[in-house]
């Protein structure tokens, strides 16, 4: 098992997570509590628009994992 230490991580509402997705959701929820700057919102909206304009240009998690495994072999 790998231990990850985050300085000032006391803002986490919990320390055990089922998987990476569960951990990411916790991080997103923490960020939602903070207010984003207008510049940050503009960048996120721009990235969202780009992602929505290319729906076929995406990989499944299985495809991503397979690519990583191939590169490490």
N, CA, C and O atoms as a DFTB+ gen file, in Angstrom:
292 C
 N C O
     1  1       0.839      -1.171       0.000
     2  2       0.000       0.000       0.000
     3  2       0.885       1.235       0.000
     4  3       1.919       1.257       0.666
     5  1       0.491       2.256      -0.736
     6  2       1.214       3.509      -0.794
     7  2       0.525       4.528       0.094
     8  3      -0.700       4.647       0.084
     9  1       1.310       5.255       0.856
    10  2       0.755       6.305       1.701
    11  2       1.032       7.642       1.044
    12  3       2.162       7.925       0.648
    13  1       0.003       8.460       0.930
    14  2       0.124       9.797       0.362
    15  2      -0.139      10.788       1.483
    16  3      -1.148      10.695       2.182
    17  1       0.770      11.735       1.649
    18  2       0.618      12.737       2.689
    19  2       0.337      14.083       2.036
    20  3       1.029      14.483       1.099
    21  1      -0.660      14.764       2.524
    22  2      -1.025      16.087       2.015
    23  2      -0.871      17.078       3.161
    24  3      -1.522      16.952       4.198
    25  1       0.001      18.071       2.961
    26  2       0.165      19.076       3.998
    27  2      -1.149      19.834       4.158
    28  3      -1.858      20.084       3.184
    29  1      -1.452      20.182       5.356
    30  2      -2.685      20.911       5.662
    31  2      -3.912      20.161       5.165
    32  3      -4.888      20.783       4.745
    33  1      -3.876      18.847       5.206
    34  2      -4.979      18.038       4.718
    35  2      -6.129      17.918       5.703
    36  3      -7.042      17.117       5.505
    37  1      -6.084      18.710       6.760
    38  2      -7.128      18.615       7.762
    39  2      -8.498      19.010       7.218
    40  3      -9.507      18.756       7.876
    41  1      -8.563      19.625       6.036
    42  2      -9.844      20.007       5.464
    43  2     -10.603      18.802       4.892
    44  3     -11.792      18.905       4.588
    45  1      -9.922      17.669       4.746
    46  2     -10.602      16.471       4.265
    47  2     -11.619      16.026       5.303
    48  3     -11.324      15.976       6.497
    49  1     -12.808      15.706       4.842
    50  2     -13.836      15.284       5.786
    51  2     -13.634      13.834       6.223
    52  3     -14.223      13.392       7.210
    53  1     -12.798      13.091       5.485
    54  2     -12.490      11.710       5.855
    55  2     -11.128      11.339       5.296
    56  3     -10.570      12.066       4.473
    57  1     -10.596      10.221       5.737
    58  2      -9.260       9.811       5.302
    59  2      -9.234       8.455       4.615
    60  3      -8.179       8.046       4.130
    61  1     -10.345       7.747       4.554
    62  2     -10.422       6.458       3.865
    63  2     -11.343       6.604       2.661
    64  3     -12.441       7.148       2.767
    65  1     -10.877       6.105       1.506
    66  2     -11.642       6.206       0.271
    67  2     -11.701       4.835      -0.392
    68  3     -10.767       4.041      -0.283
    69  1     -12.806       4.566      -1.080
    70  2     -12.994       3.266      -1.725
    71  2     -12.113       3.105      -2.955
    72  3     -11.643       2.003      -3.239
    73  1     -11.882       4.196      -3.693
    74  2     -11.100       4.152      -4.922
    75  2     -10.705       5.589      -5.292
    76  3     -11.028       6.542      -4.583
    77  1      -9.996       5.713      -6.423
    78  2      -9.560       7.043      -6.850
    79  2     -10.736       7.959      -7.139
    80  3     -10.696       9.145      -6.810
    81  1     -11.774       7.423      -7.746
    82  2     -12.941       8.247      -8.069
    83  2     -13.559       8.823      -6.796
    84  3     -13.941       9.992      -6.756
    85  1     -13.650       8.011      -5.782
    86  2     -14.180       8.448      -4.498
    87  2     -13.326       9.595      -3.938
    88  3     -13.856      10.580      -3.424
    89  1     -11.996       9.453      -4.045
    90  2     -11.086      10.493      -3.574
    91  2     -11.246      11.776      -4.392
    92  3     -11.256      12.873      -3.834
    93  1     -11.372      11.636      -5.719
    94  2     -11.542      12.800      -6.588
    95  2     -12.827      13.552      -6.260
    96  3     -12.854      14.782      -6.258
    97  1     -13.879      12.809      -5.986
    98  2     -15.148      13.439      -5.618
    99  2     -14.979      14.260      -4.342
   100  3     -15.507      15.367      -4.235
   101  1     -14.248      13.720      -3.386
   102  2     -13.980      14.457      -2.145
   103  2     -13.244      15.757      -2.442
   104  3     -13.577      16.803      -1.884
   105  1     -12.244      15.694      -3.319
   106  2     -11.496      16.901      -3.672
   107  2     -12.378      17.929      -4.378
   108  3     -12.277      19.127      -4.112
   109  1     -13.232      17.462      -5.269
   110  2     -14.142      18.365      -5.982
   111  2     -15.092      19.040      -4.999
   112  3     -15.331      20.244      -5.081
   113  1     -15.627      18.260      -4.073
   114  2     -16.540      18.830      -3.085
   115  2     -15.840      19.868      -2.216
   116  3     -16.441      20.872      -1.836
   117  1     -14.568      19.625      -1.900
   118  2     -13.806      20.597      -1.119
   119  2     -13.632      21.893      -1.908
   120  3     -13.742      22.985      -1.351
   121  1     -13.360      21.768      -3.203
   122  2     -13.151      22.944      -4.030
   123  2     -14.435      23.745      -4.199
   124  3     -14.403      24.973      -4.289
   125  1     -15.563      23.043      -4.240
   126  2     -16.834      23.744      -4.406
   127  2     -17.137      24.649      -3.219
   128  3     -17.893      25.613      -3.339
   129  1     -16.544      24.333      -2.077
   130  2     -16.761      25.161      -0.900
   131  2     -16.031      26.491      -1.026
   132  3     -16.408      27.477      -0.393
   133  1     -14.975      26.512      -1.855
   134  2     -14.220      27.732      -2.082
   135  2     -14.787      28.427      -3.311
   136  3     -15.298      27.779      -4.225
   137  1     -14.693      29.728      -3.323
   138  2     -15.201      30.483      -4.456
   139  2     -14.132      30.557      -5.537
   140  3     -12.969      30.830      -5.244
   141  1     -14.521      30.314      -6.783
   142  2     -13.586      30.384      -7.896
   143  2     -13.516      31.813      -8.410
   144  3     -14.500      32.552      -8.377
   145  1     -12.337      32.184      -8.882
   146  2     -12.180      33.519      -9.457
   147  2     -12.863      33.545     -10.827
   148  3     -13.030      32.497     -11.450
   149  1     -13.257      34.719     -11.299
   150  2     -13.857      34.813     -12.641
   151  2     -12.939      34.264     -13.733
   152  3     -13.412      33.681     -14.708
   153  1     -11.624      34.452     -13.569
   154  2     -10.668      33.938     -14.555
   155  2     -10.674      32.417     -14.579
   156  3     -10.619      31.802     -15.643
   157  1     -10.742      31.817     -13.392
   158  2     -10.763      30.357     -13.293
   159  2     -12.049      29.808     -13.926
   160  3     -12.013      28.818     -14.657
   161  1     -13.156      30.445     -13.646
   162  2     -14.436      30.024     -14.232
   163  2     -14.378      30.111     -15.750
   164  3     -14.878      29.223     -16.440
   165  1     -13.770      31.175     -16.277
   166  2     -13.645      31.353     -17.725
   167  2     -12.841      30.217     -18.343
   168  3     -13.218      29.684     -19.386
   169  1     -11.733      29.843     -17.701
   170  2     -10.900      28.741     -18.191
   171  2     -11.681      27.430     -18.178
   172  3     -11.636      26.673     -19.148
   173  1     -12.401      27.155     -17.083
   174  2     -13.175      25.916     -16.987
   175  2     -14.276      25.862     -18.037
   176  3     -14.497      24.818     -18.651
   177  1     -14.970      26.978     -18.248
   178  2     -16.030      27.016     -19.268
   179  2     -15.441      26.780     -20.657
   180  3     -16.054      26.100     -21.480
   181  1     -14.266      27.333     -20.923
   182  2     -13.602      27.143     -22.214
   183  2     -13.262      25.672     -22.424
   184  3     -13.505      25.123     -23.498
   185  1     -12.701      25.037     -21.399
   186  2     -12.351      23.613     -21.502
   187  2     -13.594      22.746     -21.658
   188  3     -13.581      21.756     -22.389
   189  1     -14.666      23.122     -20.967
   190  2     -15.916      22.380     -21.085
   191  2     -16.465      22.479     -22.508
   192  3     -16.947      21.492     -23.064
   193  1     -16.391      23.664     -23.086
   194  2     -16.877      23.865     -24.457
   195  2     -16.071      23.029     -25.441
   196  3     -16.636      22.432     -26.357
   197  1     -14.746      22.982     -25.258
   198  2     -13.891      22.176     -26.135
   199  2     -14.234      20.694     -26.002
   200  3     -14.343      19.988     -27.005
   201  1     -14.403      20.225     -24.782
   202  2     -14.742      18.815     -24.555
   203  2     -16.098      18.465     -25.157
   204  3     -16.268      17.390     -25.732
   205  1     -17.059      19.373     -25.024
   206  2     -18.390      19.103     -25.572
   207  2     -18.411      19.135     -27.090
   208  3     -19.249      18.480     -27.710
   209  1     -17.503      19.884     -27.696
   210  2     -17.483      19.976     -29.156
   211  2     -16.844      18.766     -29.813
   212  3     -16.981      18.578     -31.022
   213  1     -16.147      17.939     -29.037
   214  2     -15.471      16.756     -29.586
   215  2     -15.855      15.516     -28.776
   216  3     -14.995      14.920     -28.128
   217  1     -17.111      15.124     -28.800
   218  2     -17.533      13.980     -27.969
   219  2     -16.899      12.652     -28.381
   220  3     -16.827      11.732     -27.566
   221  1     -16.437      12.531     -29.634
   222  2     -15.836      11.269     -30.076
   223  2     -14.349      11.200     -29.750
   224  3     -13.716      10.166     -29.959
   225  1     -13.796      12.279     -29.248
   226  2     -12.364      12.343     -28.966
   227  2     -12.094      12.037     -27.492
   228  3     -11.407      12.795     -26.808
   229  1     -12.639      10.927     -27.013
   230  2     -12.486      10.546     -25.607
   231  2     -12.059       9.103     -25.501
   232  3     -12.310       8.295     -26.396
   233  1     -11.409       8.787     -24.395
   234  2     -10.984       7.422     -24.121
   235  2     -11.712       6.901     -22.895
   236  3     -12.015       7.654     -21.969
   237  1     -11.985       5.614     -22.899
   238  2     -12.545       4.992     -21.706
   239  2     -11.409       4.771     -20.713
   240  3     -10.237       4.825     -21.086
   241  1     -11.747       4.525     -19.467
   242  2     -10.725       4.259     -18.463
   243  2      -9.932       3.005     -18.831
   244  3      -8.724       2.947     -18.603
   245  1     -10.597       2.015     -19.391
   246  2      -9.913       0.787     -19.805
   247  2      -8.886       1.089     -20.892
   248  3      -7.791       0.528     -20.867
   249  1      -9.212       1.967     -21.852
   250  2      -8.265       2.335     -22.905
   251  2      -7.059       3.080     -22.337
   252  3      -5.930       2.871     -22.780
   253  1      -7.299       3.947     -21.357
   254  2      -6.210       4.676     -20.715
   255  2      -5.284       3.704     -19.990
   256  3      -4.063       3.785     -20.128
   257  1      -5.864       2.783     -19.219
   258  2      -5.049       1.803     -18.496
   259  2      -4.245       0.934     -19.459
   260  3      -3.073       0.652     -19.206
   261  1      -4.859       0.511     -20.551
   262  2      -4.163      -0.333     -21.524
   263  2      -2.980       0.419     -22.132
   264  3      -1.925      -0.172     -22.361
   265  1      -3.145       1.713     -22.394
   266  2      -2.047       2.524     -22.935
   267  2      -0.906       2.654     -21.949
   268  3       0.261       2.617     -22.340
   269  1      -1.225       2.805     -20.689
   270  2      -0.192       2.921     -19.659
   271  2       0.553       1.611     -19.517
   272  3       1.778       1.605     -19.403
   273  1      -0.164       0.510     -19.521
   274  2       0.460      -0.809     -19.377
   275  2       1.399      -1.071     -20.553
   276  3       2.505      -1.577     -20.358
   277  1       0.975      -0.737     -21.757
   278  2       1.822      -0.959     -22.942
   279  2       3.112      -0.158     -22.851
   280  3       4.174      -0.663     -23.214
   281  1       3.040       1.097     -22.366
   282  2       4.220       1.936     -22.281
   283  2       5.195       1.435     -21.236
   284  3       6.397       1.676     -21.347
   285  1       4.700       0.743     -20.225
   286  2       5.552       0.263     -19.136
   287  2       6.155      -1.115     -19.410
   288  3       7.002      -1.585     -18.650
   289  1       5.729      -1.746     -20.471
   290  2       6.216      -3.108     -20.751
   291  2       7.575      -3.067     -21.380
   292  3       8.145      -4.115     -21.686
